[in-house]
Amino acid sequence: MGTVRVELPVELVIEATAEVGESPRWDDRRGSLWWVDMYRCELHEWRPGRQARIAAVIDQPLAFVVKSGDSGWLAGVRDGFGEIDADGKFELTLTLDQPAGYRLNDGAADLAGNVWAGSVCDADPTKGILYRLDRSGVLSAVREDLVYPNGIAWSRDGSAMTLVDSEARCAERWSASAGQLAALQWRTGFPAEIGIPDGLAADTEGGVWIAMFGSGLVVHCDADGAIDDQFSVPVPNPTSVVFGGADYRDLYITTARFGMTEPALASSARSAGGIFRCRPGNTGFPSHSSASAAS
């Protein structure tokens, strides 16, 4: 495992004080960063040099967003999928028929525009489901053998998906073709001392950066799944990461106040739940967009 790169400069760019910051997305059209505060049910936007703004507040927990069209978002929420338009109006367009207590968690689109999302039960995190919402709006359960599906990242060419299973403390890379998972390429487990794997971002070299909730670490797995690098952020609960900026070399890191003790919150009042930025040396690429008709 790589050593902690304590010398890597990590900058607090937004004092977001998010309860659970998640699903960071870089919008190259607007030159801005978007993210959700899941349990506050908010979608946020920040442009460098400006104040962050709340772009939408909806009526249920907001787990993730995926670009949809020129200015809208397909959103994964507690009850299913919906659309957030440019004015911040939300409409639930597909309700999931699943047991009480389940909710959508993280999600991402593949190169073809299919949206993949995990469903979890916080009260009993043992039976997670991975769904695929295809371009025509058909929803399928792809895997039902997961514990607590979380972050999903697709390769630039759409040939591979990396999926985090948080409670199983692992990440898996699958080859994919025509909207289907094909073969397991690698499975990497993470020891308890480096935290719980959460959200992640793929880079152009075939690796992924993964936020490790509870440890303040962000770790890198290379194209073969080996943990070869890591760095720390000054708060315990990083939740997800995304590459952005004009050259896609800035790595933005969302964090959460959720789960922190009162003394820990008091000692990091400005930074807990904030958005951080660094340049770890890898290059990212634009996130894929949804082409699904969730209606």
C-alpha positions as CSV (number, residue, x, y, z in Angstrom):
1,M,0.0,0.0,0.0
2,G,1.2,3.5,-0.8
3,T,2.4,5.8,1.9
4,V,0.3,8.8,3.0
5,R,1.3,11.8,1.0
6,V,1.0,14.4,3.8
7,E,2.9,16.9,1.6
8,L,0.1,17.0,-1.0
9,P,-1.6,20.4,-0.6
10,V,-5.3,20.0,0.1
11,E,-7.3,23.2,0.0
12,L,-10.8,23.9,1.5
13,V,-12.6,25.7,-1.3
14,I,-16.2,25.7,0.0
15,E,-17.3,25.9,3.6
16,A,-20.3,23.8,2.7
17,T,-21.0,22.3,6.2
18,A,-22.8,19.5,4.4
19,E,-24.5,16.9,6.5
20,V,-23.7,14.3,3.9
21,G,-22.0,15.9,0.8
22,E,-22.2,13.4,-2.1
23,S,-22.2,13.0,-5.9
24,P,-19.8,15.8,-7.0
25,R,-20.1,16.5,-10.7
26,W,-18.1,18.9,-12.8
27,D,-20.1,20.8,-15.4
28,D,-17.7,21.9,-18.1
29,R,-20.4,23.9,-19.9
30,R,-20.8,26.2,-16.9
31,G,-17.3,25.7,-15.4
32,S,-18.9,24.8,-12.1
33,L,-19.0,22.1,-9.5
34,W,-22.3,20.5,-8.5
35,W,-22.9,18.3,-5.5
36,V,-25.8,17.1,-3.3
37,D,-26.4,17.3,0.5
38,M,-28.3,14.0,0.7
39,Y,-30.3,14.2,3.9
40,R,-30.9,18.0,3.5
41,C,-32.4,17.1,0.1
42,E,-30.4,19.9,-1.6
43,L,-28.6,20.3,-4.9
44,H,-25.7,22.8,-4.8
45,E,-23.6,24.6,-7.5
46,W,-20.3,26.5,-7.1
47,R,-18.4,28.4,-9.7
48,P,-14.8,29.3,-8.8
49,G,-14.7,32.9,-7.7
50,R,-18.4,33.0,-6.7
51,Q,-20.5,32.0,-3.7
52,A,-22.0,28.6,-3.8
53,R,-25.8,28.5,-4.3
54,I,-28.6,26.0,-3.5
55,A,-29.9,25.1,-7.0
56,A,-32.8,22.9,-5.8
57,V,-34.5,21.6,-2.6
58,I,-36.7,18.6,-3.1
59,D,-39.0,16.6,-0.8
60,Q,-37.0,13.5,-0.1
61,P,-33.3,12.4,0.4
62,L,-31.3,13.1,-2.7
63,A,-28.6,10.5,-3.3
64,F,-27.0,11.4,-6.6
65,V,-27.4,13.4,-9.9
66,V,-26.4,12.6,-13.4
67,K,-26.3,15.2,-16.3
68,S,-29.5,15.1,-18.4
69,G,-29.8,17.3,-21.4
70,D,-28.2,20.7,-21.6
71,S,-29.2,22.0,-18.2
72,G,-31.1,19.4,-16.3
73,W,-30.3,16.5,-14.0
74,L,-31.6,13.0,-13.6
75,A,-31.7,12.4,-9.8
76,G,-31.6,9.3,-7.7
77,V,-33.8,9.8,-4.6
78,R,-35.2,7.7,-1.8
79,D,-38.2,6.5,-3.8
80,G,-36.7,6.2,-7.3
81,F,-35.7,8.4,-10.1
82,G,-36.7,11.9,-11.1
83,E,-35.8,15.0,-13.1
84,I,-34.5,18.4,-11.8
85,D,-34.9,21.1,-14.4
86,A,-32.8,24.3,-14.9
87,D,-35.2,26.2,-12.5
88,G,-34.7,23.6,-9.7
89,K,-38.1,22.0,-10.1
90,F,-38.2,18.3,-9.2
91,E,-40.5,15.7,-10.6
92,L,-40.5,12.0,-9.5
93,T,-40.8,10.1,-12.8
94,L,-40.1,6.5,-11.8
95,T,-41.0,5.0,-8.4
96,L,-39.1,1.9,-7.3
97,D,-41.1,-1.0,-6.0
98,Q,-38.9,-2.1,-3.1
99,P,-39.3,-3.0,0.6
100,A,-39.9,-0.3,3.2
101,G,-36.7,1.3,4.4
102,Y,-34.8,0.9,1.2
103,R,-33.5,3.9,-0.8
104,L,-31.3,4.6,-3.7
105,N,-27.7,5.4,-2.8
106,D,-25.0,6.4,-5.3
107,G,-25.2,6.1,-9.1
108,A,-23.6,7.0,-12.4
109,A,-24.2,6.9,-16.1
110,D,-22.3,4.7,-18.6
111,L,-21.1,5.9,-22.0
112,A,-24.3,4.8,-23.7
113,G,-26.4,6.8,-21.2
114,N,-27.7,4.0,-19.1
115,V,-27.9,4.9,-15.4
116,W,-26.6,2.5,-12.8
117,A,-27.6,2.9,-9.1
118,G,-27.4,0.9,-5.9
119,S,-30.3,0.5,-3.5
120,V,-29.6,0.0,0.2
121,C,-31.4,-0.4,3.6
122,D,-29.7,1.7,6.3
123,A,-31.5,-0.3,9.1
124,D,-30.3,-3.6,7.7
125,P,-27.2,-3.1,5.4
126,T,-27.0,-6.7,4.2
127,K,-29.0,-7.0,1.0
128,G,-28.1,-4.3,-1.5
129,I,-29.3,-4.3,-5.1
130,L,-27.7,-2.8,-8.2
131,Y,-30.2,-1.4,-10.8
132,R,-29.8,-0.3,-14.4
133,L,-32.1,2.2,-15.9
134,D,-31.7,1.9,-19.7
135,R,-32.1,4.5,-22.4
136,S,-35.8,3.6,-23.0
137,G,-36.7,3.9,-19.3
138,V,-36.7,0.2,-18.5
139,L,-35.4,-0.6,-15.0
140,S,-33.6,-3.9,-14.3
141,A,-32.1,-5.5,-11.2
142,V,-28.6,-6.4,-12.4
143,R,-27.2,-7.8,-9.1
144,E,-28.8,-8.8,-5.9
145,D,-25.7,-10.3,-4.2
146,L,-24.3,-7.0,-2.8
147,V,-24.2,-5.8,0.8
148,Y,-24.2,-2.0,0.6
149,P,-23.6,-0.8,-3.0
150,N,-22.1,2.7,-3.1
151,G,-19.9,4.6,-5.5
152,I,-19.9,3.7,-9.2
153,A,-17.4,5.0,-11.8
154,W,-17.2,4.2,-15.5
155,S,-14.1,4.2,-17.6
156,R,-13.7,6.8,-20.3
157,D,-14.4,4.4,-23.1
158,G,-17.3,2.7,-21.3
159,S,-15.6,-0.7,-21.3
160,A,-15.4,-1.1,-17.5
161,M,-17.3,-0.2,-14.3
162,T,-15.8,0.0,-10.8
163,L,-18.3,-0.5,-8.0
164,V,-17.8,0.0,-4.3
165,D,-19.5,-2.2,-1.8
166,S,-19.1,-0.2,1.4
167,E,-20.1,-2.8,4.1
168,A,-18.1,-5.5,2.3
169,R,-15.1,-3.1,2.4
170,C,-14.2,-3.7,-1.3
171,A,-14.2,-2.3,-4.8
172,E,-14.8,-4.4,-7.9
173,R,-13.9,-3.7,-11.5
174,W,-16.1,-5.3,-14.2
175,S,-15.7,-5.4,-17.9
176,A,-18.9,-4.3,-19.7
177,S,-20.4,-4.5,-23.2
178,A,-23.7,-3.3,-24.6
179,G,-25.1,-2.2,-21.2
180,Q,-24.2,-5.5,-19.5
181,L,-21.6,-6.5,-17.0
182,A,-19.3,-9.2,-18.5
183,A,-16.5,-10.4,-16.4
184,L,-14.9,-9.5,-13.0
185,Q,-11.4,-8.0,-13.6
186,W,-10.4,-7.4,-10.0
187,R,-11.7,-7.2,-6.5
188,T,-9.8,-5.2,-3.9
189,G,-10.5,-5.3,-0.2
190,F,-9.7,-2.5,2.2
191,P,-8.5,-3.0,5.8
192,A,-10.6,-1.4,8.5
193,E,-7.9,1.1,9.5
194,I,-8.1,2.9,6.2
195,G,-11.8,3.5,6.5
196,I,-15.0,2.5,4.6
197,P,-14.9,2.9,0.8
198,D,-17.4,5.4,-0.5
199,G,-17.6,7.4,-3.7
200,L,-14.9,7.3,-6.4
201,A,-13.6,8.8,-9.6
202,A,-11.9,7.1,-12.5
203,D,-8.8,8.6,-14.2
204,T,-7.5,8.4,-17.8
205,E,-4.7,5.9,-16.7
206,G,-7.3,3.3,-15.8
207,G,-7.1,3.8,-12.0
208,V,-9.6,5.1,-9.5
209,W,-9.5,7.4,-6.5
210,I,-11.8,6.3,-3.6
211,A,-12.9,8.4,-0.6
212,M,-12.5,6.4,2.6
213,F,-15.2,7.4,5.1
214,G,-14.1,7.6,8.7
215,S,-10.3,7.7,8.2
216,G,-9.8,11.1,6.4
217,L,-8.0,9.2,3.5
218,V,-8.4,9.1,-0.2
219,V,-6.8,6.1,-1.8
220,H,-5.8,5.3,-5.4
221,C,-6.2,1.8,-7.0
222,D,-4.2,1.3,-10.2
223,A,-5.6,-0.3,-13.4
224,D,-5.0,-3.7,-11.8
225,G,-6.7,-2.9,-8.5
226,A,-3.6,-2.5,-6.4
227,I,-3.6,0.2,-3.8
228,D,-0.6,2.3,-4.8
229,D,-1.1,5.7,-3.4
230,Q,-3.1,7.7,-0.8
231,F,-3.4,11.1,0.8
232,S,-5.2,12.7,3.7
233,V,-7.8,15.4,4.1
234,P,-8.2,17.4,7.3
235,V,-11.6,15.9,8.2
236,P,-12.5,12.3,9.0
237,N,-15.4,11.7,6.6
238,P,-14.5,12.1,2.9
239,T,-17.5,10.8,0.9
240,S,-16.8,11.1,-2.8
241,V,-14.4,12.7,-5.4
242,V,-14.6,14.0,-8.9
243,F,-12.0,15.4,-11.4
244,G,-12.7,18.9,-12.7
245,G,-11.3,22.2,-13.7
246,A,-10.3,23.3,-17.2
247,D,-7.7,20.5,-17.5
248,Y,-9.5,17.9,-15.4
249,R,-6.5,17.6,-13.1
250,D,-8.2,19.1,-10.0
251,L,-9.7,16.5,-7.7
252,Y,-12.7,17.8,-5.7
253,I,-13.6,16.0,-2.5
254,T,-17.0,16.1,-0.8
255,T,-17.2,15.4,3.0
256,A,-19.8,14.8,5.7
257,R,-20.5,16.1,9.2
258,F,-22.7,13.0,9.7
259,G,-21.2,10.6,12.2
260,M,-18.8,13.1,13.8
261,T,-18.7,13.6,17.5
262,E,-19.5,17.0,19.1
263,P,-15.9,17.6,20.1
264,A,-14.7,16.7,16.5
265,L,-17.3,19.1,15.0
266,A,-16.3,21.9,17.4
267,S,-12.6,21.5,16.4
268,S,-13.4,21.6,12.7
269,A,-16.4,23.9,12.5
270,R,-15.3,25.5,9.2
271,S,-14.1,22.4,7.4
272,A,-16.4,19.6,8.5
273,G,-18.8,18.9,5.6
274,G,-16.7,21.2,3.3
275,I,-15.5,20.7,-0.3
276,F,-11.8,20.3,-0.7
277,R,-9.5,20.4,-3.8
278,C,-6.1,19.0,-4.7
279,R,-4.0,18.0,-7.7
280,P,-2.9,14.4,-7.1
281,G,-1.1,14.0,-10.5
282,N,-3.7,12.1,-12.4
283,T,-6.1,13.4,-15.1
284,G,-9.8,12.8,-15.2
285,F,-12.5,13.2,-17.9
286,P,-16.0,14.5,-18.2
287,S,-18.7,12.4,-16.5
288,H,-21.0,10.5,-18.8
289,S,-24.6,11.8,-19.3
290,S,-27.9,10.1,-18.9
291,A,-29.9,9.3,-22.0
292,S,-32.6,7.5,-20.0
293,A,-36.3,8.3,-20.2
294,A,-37.2,7.9,-16.5
295,S,-40.9,8.1,-17.1
